[in-house]
Amino acid sequence: MRMGLGLRRHVWVGVLALGGCGAASAPEDSSGDGSGLTGLSSATATDSGSGGEAESDSQSESDSQSGESQGTNPSGTSGNTSGSSETDDDDGPKFDLPNPDGGSACGGTKGGGGGGGGGSGTFSYIWIANSGQGAVSKINTQTMVEEGRYLTRSDGAGSPSRTSVNLNGNMAVANRSGGITAYWANPEDCDPMANGVPGLQTSTGAADILPWGEDDCLRWSTPINASSNRPAAWAPGVWSDSECRYVDNKFWTAARGGDDAGTRVMLLDGETGLVEETIQIPEFTSITYGGAVDGDGNFWGHQSGGSQLFFVDRETMQYQIYTGPGDSYGIAVDDNGFPWTCYLGVHRLDPATGIWEHNNTLNSSYGGCMSDGNGTMWLSHNPLLGIDINTMQQVQSIPIPQDIHGVSIDFDGFVWGVPINGSVAYRIDPVTQAIDTFTGLVTAYTYSDMTGFALANAGSPSK
């Protein structure tokens, strides 16, 4: 079993995704009524905001290729490779899981999580949106084999983009044209009668995308009337020994247009997809391009082509708007609970002081960024750039085949890069700089928390 990579020299607080433990819980109800299936500068509060549309919604479909390919990747499994990594079974990270030791219901294990380091009973997926196809791919990060491809809206015209994975490993995707759709990651959790036909019917990859409503792993889908519905971010749930999983999971999104002229932020029940809270932010008139949560479950959203960032407190549902030092396109929360915006320079806010720090010498091709849990923020660029989260100075540079748009970290420490509107995704070993290539995507477009690692790693600013 391959583990470690950039993490192998460190002790990391991580999460394992268990395929099952103890008695299996009953699948959650995926029926519904329209809400279910079917330099330094000071931050100041402001009453206005504007920003340009930097993201192109036009899609040009790329040739679809098979995700199963030749070569040997660092896990010793099938996949396209342009490099190799040593296999070191005994030198993996020591996982210090955030939940307590599991009781009898969990078989004496610690459980739950967005991804795992391999081995029996664990799984780790990256979920990448095929925007022009109206579908999302579930790709095993260890084998680099696509294990499912799913529609994200009934009409196929949702233009999905941002995906987010919770601490149980399950995914929800935002459709830019409006609506959030959630899928189970583990087929054992799917309801074999969800579509009314006995036995489990679910996609196994690009070749068998099932029509809308026929895939039993469709968990819920919530329509949202909006001209722009981009952010997707799970909040951390609460570990339950009795259920051997995280419970009380919530999901954040934001939208503009449709029901309201300004921005509205919504908190959804992760079990049903029902909208539980709606926070109107009339001063924030820009499109909210991305969102991220900190370790306390608070939501951060930002505009593109501008410098505004907003914060919504999970407990009080009050918001605050910050004016930052420069343009942003991507957003991430680091190990310390500090939000970063990335694009023309990288910018970091200390929530306690309202002070920004920035490095304007490091520009991103498209703004995707994510922290790896070892003190490095990875920035979409060519070469791929690693930035020290404390000093904000570049510490690593890795040449890659082309510019990437989205960046995500998997639970083995690989850095994934997704080019804009392309057919490939790259898996990069930050230690050996070996690059593995997954092919077969269709106008891929994702730069959010595609694996669940960012949620597991995000620090708490209140601590």
C-alpha positions as CSV (number, residue, x, y, z in Angstrom):
1,M,0.0,0.0,0.0
2,R,1.4,3.3,-1.1
3,M,1.2,6.0,1.6
4,G,3.1,9.1,2.5
5,L,4.5,11.1,-0.4
6,G,4.9,14.7,0.8
7,L,3.3,13.7,4.1
8,R,5.6,10.8,4.9
9,R,8.1,12.9,6.8
10,H,5.4,14.4,9.0
11,V,2.7,13.5,11.5
12,W,-0.6,14.7,9.9
13,V,-4.0,15.0,11.3
14,G,-6.0,13.1,8.7
15,V,-9.1,11.2,8.1
16,L,-9.8,7.7,6.9
17,A,-12.8,6.9,4.8
18,L,-14.3,3.6,5.8
19,G,-16.3,1.6,3.4
20,G,-18.4,0.3,6.3
21,C,-18.1,-0.5,9.9
22,G,-20.3,-2.4,12.3
23,A,-24.0,-2.6,11.4
24,A,-24.7,-0.8,8.2
25,S,-27.0,2.2,8.6
26,A,-30.0,2.4,6.4
27,P,-29.7,4.6,3.3
28,E,-30.9,8.1,3.8
29,D,-34.2,9.1,2.2
30,S,-33.4,10.4,-1.3
31,S,-37.0,11.3,-2.2
32,G,-38.3,14.8,-2.0
33,D,-40.7,17.5,-3.1
34,G,-38.5,19.8,-5.1
35,S,-36.1,20.4,-2.3
36,G,-34.9,16.7,-2.4
37,L,-34.5,14.3,-5.3
38,T,-36.4,15.3,-8.3
39,G,2.3,44.4,1.6
40,L,-0.2,44.8,4.6
41,S,-3.6,46.5,4.5
42,S,-6.4,46.6,6.9
43,A,-9.7,44.8,6.1
44,T,-12.7,47.1,6.4
45,A,-16.4,46.4,6.4
46,T,-18.0,47.7,3.2
47,D,-21.5,48.3,1.8
48,S,-20.7,47.7,-1.8
49,G,-18.9,45.3,-4.0
50,S,-18.3,44.7,-7.7
51,G,-16.3,42.4,-9.7
52,G,-15.8,41.3,-13.3
53,E,-16.7,37.9,-14.7
54,A,-13.4,36.3,-15.2
55,E,-14.7,32.7,-15.7
56,S,-15.9,31.7,-19.1
57,D,-19.1,29.6,-19.1
58,S,-18.7,28.6,-22.7
59,Q,-17.7,25.0,-23.1
60,S,-16.0,23.3,-26.0
61,E,-16.3,19.6,-25.7
62,S,-13.0,17.7,-25.7
63,D,-12.5,14.2,-27.0
64,S,-13.4,11.6,-24.4
65,Q,-10.7,8.9,-23.9
66,S,-10.5,5.9,-21.6
67,G,-9.6,6.5,-18.0
68,E,-7.9,3.1,-18.0
69,S,-4.5,3.4,-19.4
70,Q,-1.0,2.0,-19.6
71,G,1.9,2.2,-17.2
72,T,2.4,1.9,-13.4
73,N,1.6,4.8,-11.1
74,P,3.2,5.2,-7.6
75,S,0.6,2.9,-6.1
76,G,1.7,0.1,-8.4
77,T,-1.6,0.1,-10.3
78,S,-2.8,0.8,-13.8
79,G,-2.8,4.4,-15.1
80,N,-1.1,6.8,-17.5
81,T,2.3,7.8,-16.1
82,S,5.0,10.2,-17.1
83,G,7.1,9.4,-14.1
84,S,7.5,7.0,-11.3
85,S,7.6,7.1,-7.5
86,E,9.2,4.7,-5.1
87,T,7.0,2.4,-3.1
88,D,7.5,2.6,0.6
89,D,4.9,0.6,2.5
90,D,6.4,1.1,5.9
91,D,7.1,4.8,5.7
92,G,3.6,6.2,5.7
93,P,2.1,9.0,7.8
94,K,0.9,8.3,11.3
95,F,-2.7,9.3,11.1
96,D,-4.0,11.1,14.2
97,L,-7.7,11.1,13.6
98,P,-9.8,13.9,14.9
99,N,-12.6,11.6,16.1
100,P,-12.3,9.4,19.2
101,D,-11.6,5.7,19.2
102,G,-14.5,3.8,17.7
103,G,-16.6,1.7,20.0
104,S,-18.2,-1.6,19.3
105,A,-20.3,-0.2,16.5
106,C,-17.2,0.7,14.7
107,G,-15.4,-2.5,15.2
108,G,-12.8,-0.8,17.4
109,T,-11.6,1.4,14.6
110,K,-11.5,5.1,14.1
111,G,-13.7,6.0,11.3
112,G,-15.3,8.3,8.8
113,G,-13.7,10.7,6.4
114,G,-13.2,12.2,3.0
115,G,-10.5,9.9,2.0
116,G,-8.0,7.3,3.1
117,G,-4.6,5.9,2.7
118,G,-5.6,2.7,1.1
119,G,-6.0,-0.8,2.5
120,S,-9.1,-2.8,3.3
121,G,-12.2,-0.9,4.1
122,T,-10.9,2.5,2.9
123,F,-11.5,4.6,-0.1
124,S,-10.3,7.8,-1.6
125,Y,-11.9,9.6,-4.5
126,I,-11.5,12.8,-6.4
127,W,-14.7,14.2,-8.0
128,I,-14.2,16.2,-11.1
129,A,-17.0,18.0,-13.0
130,N,-17.4,17.4,-16.7
131,S,-19.1,20.7,-17.3
132,G,-20.1,20.4,-20.9
133,Q,-21.4,16.9,-20.3
134,G,-23.5,17.9,-17.3
135,A,-21.9,15.1,-15.3
136,V,-19.3,14.5,-12.5
137,S,-16.6,11.8,-12.5
138,K,-15.7,9.7,-9.4
139,I,-12.1,8.7,-9.8
140,N,-10.2,6.5,-7.4
141,T,-7.1,8.5,-6.4
142,Q,-5.0,5.4,-5.8
143,T,-5.8,3.3,-8.8
144,M,-6.6,6.2,-11.1
145,V,-9.6,4.3,-12.4
146,E,-12.9,6.1,-12.9
147,E,-15.6,4.2,-10.8
148,G,-18.6,6.3,-11.7
149,R,-20.0,9.1,-13.8
150,Y,-23.2,10.8,-12.8
151,L,-25.6,13.4,-14.2
152,T,-25.9,16.5,-12.0
153,R,-29.3,17.9,-13.1
154,S,-32.4,16.5,-14.7
155,D,-32.1,18.5,-17.9
156,G,-28.3,17.9,-18.3
157,A,-27.8,21.6,-18.7
158,G,-26.6,22.5,-15.2
159,S,-22.9,23.3,-16.2
160,P,-21.5,21.7,-13.0
161,S,-18.3,23.0,-11.7
162,R,-17.4,23.1,-8.0
163,T,-17.5,19.8,-6.1
164,S,-17.1,19.2,-2.4
165,V,-16.6,16.1,-0.3
166,N,-17.7,15.6,3.3
167,L,-15.9,13.8,6.1
168,N,-17.9,10.6,5.3
169,G,-16.5,10.7,1.7
170,N,-19.8,11.7,0.0
171,M,-19.9,14.4,-2.6
172,A,-22.2,17.3,-3.6
173,V,-21.7,19.4,-6.7
174,A,-22.9,22.9,-7.6
175,N,-24.4,23.6,-11.0
176,R,-23.5,27.0,-12.2
177,S,-26.9,27.3,-13.8
178,G,-28.5,26.5,-10.5
179,G,-29.0,23.5,-8.2
180,I,-27.0,21.3,-5.9
181,T,-26.8,17.5,-6.3
182,A,-25.4,14.9,-3.9
183,Y,-24.2,11.4,-4.6
184,W,-23.1,8.5,-2.3
185,A,-19.5,7.6,-2.7
186,N,-19.7,4.0,-1.4
187,P,-22.1,1.8,-3.4
188,E,-22.9,-0.1,-0.1
189,D,-24.6,3.1,1.1
190,C,-26.8,3.5,-2.0
191,D,-30.5,2.5,-1.9
192,P,-31.0,-0.5,-4.3
193,M,-34.7,0.5,-4.5
194,A,-34.2,4.2,-5.0
195,N,-35.2,4.1,-8.7
196,G,-38.0,1.6,-8.0
197,V,-36.2,-1.4,-9.6
198,P,-34.9,-4.1,-7.3
199,G,-31.2,-4.5,-7.2
200,L,-28.5,-1.8,-7.3
201,Q,-28.3,0.1,-10.6
202,T,-25.4,2.6,-10.6
203,S,-22.8,3.9,-13.0
204,T,-19.3,2.3,-13.1
205,G,-17.7,4.9,-15.3
206,A,-17.9,7.0,-18.4
207,A,-19.4,4.2,-20.5
208,D,-22.6,3.8,-18.5
209,I,-23.9,7.1,-17.3
210,L,-27.5,6.4,-16.3
211,P,-30.4,8.6,-17.2
212,W,-31.5,11.1,-14.5
213,G,-33.3,9.4,-11.6
214,E,-32.2,5.9,-12.5
215,D,-28.9,5.8,-10.6
216,D,-29.5,4.4,-7.2
217,C,-26.5,6.3,-5.8
218,L,-28.2,9.7,-6.4
219,R,-28.7,10.9,-2.8
220,W,-30.6,14.2,-3.3
221,S,-30.9,17.1,-5.6
222,T,-32.0,20.6,-4.6
223,P,-33.2,23.0,-7.3
224,I,-32.0,26.6,-6.8
225,N,-33.3,29.4,-8.9
226,A,-30.2,31.4,-9.8
227,S,-28.2,32.8,-12.7
228,S,-25.0,31.8,-10.9
229,N,-24.7,29.1,-8.3
230,R,-21.0,28.3,-7.9
231,P,-19.8,27.7,-4.4
232,A,-19.9,24.2,-2.9
233,A,-18.5,23.5,0.6
234,W,-19.4,20.9,3.2
235,A,-19.2,21.9,6.8
236,P,-17.6,19.4,9.3
237,G,-20.1,17.1,10.9
238,V,-20.1,15.5,14.4
239,W,-18.5,12.0,14.8
240,S,-21.0,9.4,16.1
241,D,-19.6,6.2,17.6
242,S,-23.1,4.6,17.5
243,E,-23.4,5.2,13.8
244,C,-19.8,4.9,12.9
245,R,-19.9,8.1,10.8
246,Y,-20.1,11.8,10.9
247,V,-23.6,13.1,11.5
248,D,-25.3,16.5,11.4
249,N,-23.5,17.3,8.1
250,K,-24.3,20.7,6.6
251,F,-23.6,22.1,3.1
252,W,-22.9,25.7,2.2
253,T,-23.6,27.4,-1.2
254,A,-24.3,30.9,-2.5
255,A,-26.3,32.1,-5.4
256,R,-27.1,35.3,-7.3
257,G,-30.0,36.2,-9.5
258,G,-33.2,34.3,-9.9
259,D,-35.0,34.8,-6.5
260,D,-33.0,37.9,-5.4
261,A,-31.0,40.7,-6.9
262,G,-28.1,40.4,-4.4
263,T,-26.2,37.5,-3.0
264,R,-27.9,34.9,-0.9
265,V,-26.0,32.3,1.1
266,M,-27.7,29.0,1.9
267,L,-27.0,26.3,4.5
268,L,-28.5,22.9,3.5
269,D,-29.2,19.8,5.5
270,G,-26.6,17.3,4.3
271,E,-28.9,14.4,4.9
272,T,-31.9,15.6,2.9
273,G,-30.7,18.6,0.8
274,L,-33.4,20.9,2.4
275,V,-32.4,24.5,2.7
276,E,-32.3,25.3,6.4
277,E,-31.0,28.8,6.5
278,T,-30.8,31.6,3.9
279,I,-28.7,34.7,4.6
280,Q,-29.2,37.7,2.3
281,I,-26.1,39.8,1.6
282,P,-27.5,42.7,-0.4
283,E,-24.2,44.6,-0.3
284,F,-22.4,41.8,-2.1
285,T,-23.6,42.4,-5.7
286,S,-20.8,40.4,-7.4
287,I,-21.0,36.8,-8.4
288,T,-19.7,34.6,-5.6
289,Y,-17.0,32.5,-7.4
290,G,-16.0,30.1,-4.7
291,G,-16.5,29.1,-1.1
292,A,-14.6,27.3,1.6
293,V,-15.1,26.5,5.3
294,D,-12.8,26.7,8.3
295,G,-12.5,24.2,11.0
296,D,-15.4,25.7,12.9
297,G,-17.7,25.3,9.9
298,N,-17.9,29.0,9.1
299,F,-18.3,29.9,5.5
300,W,-16.0,32.1,3.4
301,G,-17.0,33.4,-0.1
302,H,-15.4,35.7,-2.5
303,Q,-15.8,37.5,-5.8
304,S,-13.8,37.1,-8.9
305,G,-11.9,39.9,-10.5
306,G,-12.2,42.0,-7.4
307,S,-11.1,42.0,-3.8
308,Q,-14.1,41.4,-1.7
309,L,-14.5,38.5,0.7
310,F,-17.4,37.7,3.0
311,F,-17.7,35.6,6.1
312,V,-20.8,33.9,7.5
313,D,-20.7,32.7,11.1
314,R,-22.1,29.2,11.4
315,E,-23.5,29.8,14.9
316,T,-25.1,33.3,14.6
317,M,-25.6,33.4,10.8
318,Q,-24.3,36.9,10.8
319,Y,-22.0,38.1,8.0
320,Q,-19.1,40.5,7.5
321,I,-17.6,41.8,4.3
322,Y,-13.8,42.3,4.0
323,T,-12.1,44.4,1.3
324,G,-8.9,42.7,0.4
325,P,-5.7,43.8,-1.3
326,G,-6.1,42.4,-4.8
327,D,-8.0,40.4,-7.4
328,S,-9.0,36.8,-6.5
329,Y,-10.3,33.8,-8.3
330,G,-9.7,30.8,-6.1
331,I,-10.2,30.5,-2.3
332,A,-8.8,28.1,0.3
333,V,-8.6,27.9,4.1
334,D,-5.2,26.9,5.5
335,D,-4.1,24.8,8.5
336,N,-4.4,27.8,10.8
337,G,-8.0,28.7,9.7
338,F,-6.8,31.7,7.6
339,P,-8.7,32.2,4.3
340,W,-6.5,32.8,1.2
341,T,-7.6,34.2,-2.1
342,C,-5.4,33.4,-5.1
343,Y,-5.1,34.8,-8.6
344,L,-3.1,38.0,-9.3
345,G,-0.9,37.4,-6.2
346,V,-1.8,35.4,-3.1
347,H,-3.6,37.1,-0.2
348,R,-4.1,35.8,3.3
349,L,-6.5,37.2,5.9
350,D,-6.0,36.9,9.7
351,P,-9.7,36.7,10.9
352,A,-8.7,37.8,14.4
353,T,-7.2,41.1,13.4
354,G,-8.8,41.7,10.0
355,I,-5.3,42.3,8.6
356,W,-4.3,41.0,5.1
357,E,-0.8,39.9,4.1
358,H,0.0,39.2,0.5
359,N,2.7,38.3,-2.0
360,N,2.0,39.9,-5.3
361,T,5.0,38.3,-7.1
362,L,3.3,34.9,-7.2
363,N,0.5,34.8,-9.8
364,S,-1.8,31.9,-10.5
365,S,-2.9,30.9,-14.0
366,Y,-6.5,30.6,-12.8
367,G,-6.4,30.9,-9.1
368,G,-6.9,27.4,-7.8
369,C,-5.1,26.8,-4.5
370,M,-5.1,24.4,-1.5
371,S,-3.0,23.7,1.6
372,D,-1.4,20.2,1.9
373,G,-1.4,19.9,5.7
374,N,2.4,20.2,5.8
375,G,2.6,24.0,5.7
376,T,2.5,24.4,1.9
377,M,-0.2,26.1,-0.1
378,W,-0.2,24.7,-3.7
379,L,-1.0,27.2,-6.4
380,S,-2.3,26.5,-9.9
381,H,0.4,27.6,-12.4
382,N,2.9,26.1,-14.8
383,P,5.1,25.2,-13.1
384,L,3.0,24.1,-10.1
385,L,4.0,26.3,-7.2
386,G,4.3,25.5,-3.5
387,I,4.1,28.4,-1.0
388,D,5.0,28.4,2.7
389,I,1.7,29.2,4.5
390,N,3.6,31.2,7.2
391,T,6.1,33.2,5.2
392,M,4.1,33.3,2.0
393,Q,7.3,32.6,0.1
394,Q,7.7,30.1,-2.7
395,V,9.3,26.9,-1.6
396,Q,8.7,24.5,-4.5
397,S,8.3,24.5,-8.2
398,I,7.2,21.5,-10.3
399,P,7.0,21.7,-14.1
400,I,3.7,20.1,-15.4
401,P,2.5,19.4,-19.0
402,Q,0.1,22.4,-19.1
403,D,-1.5,25.2,-17.1
404,I,-4.0,23.9,-14.5
405,H,-7.1,25.6,-13.2
406,G,-8.0,23.6,-10.1
407,V,-5.8,22.2,-7.4
408,S,-6.7,19.5,-4.8
409,I,-4.8,17.3,-2.4
410,D,-5.6,13.7,-1.9
411,F,-5.2,11.7,1.3
412,D,-1.9,10.1,0.2
413,G,-0.3,13.5,-0.3
414,F,-0.5,13.7,-4.0
415,V,-1.4,17.1,-5.6
416,W,-4.0,17.0,-8.3
417,G,-4.3,19.6,-11.1
418,V,-7.2,20.0,-13.5
419,P,-6.8,22.1,-16.6
420,I,-9.7,24.3,-17.7
421,N,-12.1,22.7,-20.2
422,G,-9.8,19.8,-20.9
423,S,-9.9,16.0,-20.9
424,V,-7.2,15.2,-18.4
425,A,-6.3,15.5,-14.8
426,Y,-2.7,15.3,-13.4
427,R,-1.6,13.6,-10.2
428,I,1.7,15.0,-9.0
429,D,4.0,13.5,-6.4
430,P,5.5,16.6,-4.6
431,V,8.5,14.5,-3.4
432,T,9.6,12.8,-6.6
433,Q,7.8,15.2,-9.0
434,A,6.5,12.2,-10.9
435,I,3.3,13.0,-12.8
436,D,0.5,10.6,-13.6
437,T,-2.2,11.5,-16.1
438,F,-5.9,10.5,-16.0
439,T,-7.6,10.8,-19.4
440,G,-11.2,10.7,-20.4
441,L,-12.8,13.8,-19.0
442,V,-15.1,16.1,-21.0
443,T,-14.6,19.8,-20.7
444,A,-13.4,19.3,-17.1
445,Y,-13.8,22.3,-14.8
446,T,-13.3,22.1,-11.0
447,Y,-11.1,24.0,-8.6
448,S,-12.8,23.4,-5.3
449,D,-12.3,20.8,-2.5
450,M,-12.5,17.8,-4.9
451,T,-11.3,15.2,-2.4
452,G,-12.4,16.3,1.1
453,F,-8.9,16.9,2.2
454,A,-9.3,20.7,2.5
455,L,-12.3,20.2,4.9
456,A,-10.3,17.7,7.0
457,N,-7.3,19.9,7.1
458,A,-8.9,23.3,7.7
459,G,-7.9,25.0,10.9
460,S,-10.1,26.7,13.4
461,P,-9.5,30.5,13.6
462,S,-11.1,30.6,17.1
463,K,-8.4,28.3,18.6
